[in-house]
Structure formats: C-alpha cells, structure tokens
Amino acid sequence: MIVVTGATGNVGRVLVELLARAGEEVTAVSRRPAEGLPAGVAHRQGDLADVDGLKGLFEGAEAVYLLVGGLGDELRPREIVAAAVACGVRRIVFQSSQLVGTRTDSVSHEILRAFEAAVRESGVAWTVLRPGGFASNAFLWAEPVRSARTVMAPFADVALPVVDPADIAEVAAAALRDPAHAGRTYVLTGPAPVSPREQVRALADALGAPVEFVPQSAGEARAQLVRFLPEEAVDGMLSVMGEPRTEEQRVSPDVERVLGRAPRPFSAWAERNAFAFA
C-alpha cells in the first residue's frame, strides 16, 4: 500500500490518480476532507504536525510520498520519518525544493534540508525530488484574469523553467513503484525558461482572448503576496524570480531521464487549466 500525504494538492491529487490507475493500493492523506478521489482509494484525515497521530497515517504502508505543507516549519522531520519506518514503510519519496540545493544559505528552507537528511538517514530506500518553480503558481493570476483580463507581476522578462505539477506527480509515481530510483535526487524543471510576460501570453492563447500584462515593482508584489504567504517564503520567491542563479535558470534533464519524454511546456499547463481563468 502507498500512502500519499498532501493528497489534495496540485501534485498529490494527480499522483493519487496515477497510482490508482496503475492498480496500486493507495491511501490519500490530507488535513481536510477529500472529495473526488478515484474509486478504491482510501482516505485518512490527519496532520503531520500531530506526532501522536502519525502511526494512524502510516500504518500498513510499504511506501510513502512525503509532502509537507508550506515550508513545514511546524513539523519535526526526524520524528515523522521515524514513525513511518516504525510502521514498516520501506520506501520514502520526499518532495523538497530546488532551492535546497541552489540556496544553501536560505533560512526558510532549513526545514526541507532537515527532512532530506532525515529521509537519507532513515535506513530505508529513499528518493528526493527537488522541483523548481511550479507552473501552477499562475493560479495566483486567476481572479484578475477572470474579472479584468489583466495580470500584474514583477520581473516581466526574467525567465525560469517552471515545472508542470503533473510532471512532478509522474516522476513521483515512478519513484514510488520502481526501486531503480532509490538513492537518487532529481531536480525537476520544465523544458525551457519562460518569463511572466510569456506565461501571460500563453494564458491568452489558451483562452482565445487578450490578457494585458502590467509590470509591477518588487515592493508592490511583496505587499500583495504577504497577505496570504509567510514573509520568508515571499522574500525567497521574489529573490529567485528577480535574481535567479545560473542553476535556477538551467533546464534539468531529470524529468526526461525518468519519464523518457521531455517535460511539458507552460503552454500545455495553460491549455489544461484555461477553465480556471475563463
């Protein structure tokens, strides 16, 4: 049985569907009730922060997809991993971040570094996924696109190879099912760098309607984002968006190595999700 934590998110929901379609026994774990799970998929409601309840989340699992909400600051990595191992888990796939490798001085990513260390030292088979920026971050633009066909964003022409969450899910499914991926760390990106201005153009093409791009200052963007994201996360995000390091702009070969095909471009994500912006 495979347990998927964070099962209602952009990656987790697709991962659950992929595993169920492949005939795996899957248990979806989320903090809130889950709707629309595939037939045959069990659900356990719980929180990784509840150390006393961890056994109930992991019991009976052979493999676990470990995904922490936000940056996971309130969690205890070693206790969580130890609980999984104590329940008989033999394989852990952990969703980390590319920034753990590229921003080793980032205080906000210390907790993810701690999770990576706990997973690697667990004594069971492990795989670490380090995705770059998510294509699905564009959902932040959904309301202004729906209401005014306008997007305001900073760093209009700074391009990063954002990754489709569906590609992360496919790599995760492969790592959970195939022991050949044990002991590997994969950096996951899209097939080419794409700027905010180019992303908006792709959304407009997917909608078949013009969408105006309005350049925004970094300060304006920060004031907007801190209303619903932690300040440390916002500062880290803006730093990467505005002053990316060479490695963060580089396309990783790992999606293609694992899946045998190129990663999906942002335009494909936009076409699949155009309904959210319509």
Buried (B, 14 or more C-beta within 10 A) or exposed (E): BBBBBBBBBBBBBBBBBBBBEEEBBBBBBBBEEBEEBBEEBEBBBBBBBEBEBBEBBBBEBBBBBBBBBEBBBEBBBBEBBBBBBEBEBBBBBBBBBBBBBBBEEBEBBBBBBBBBEBBBEBEBBBBBBBBBBBBBBBEBBBEBBEEEBBBBBBBBEBBBBBBBBBBBBBBBBBBBBEEEBBEBBBBBBBBBBBBBBBBBBBBBBBBEEEBEBEEBEBEEBBEBBEEEBBEBBBBBBBBBBEEBEEBBBBBBEBBBEBBEEBBBBBBBBBBBBBEBBE
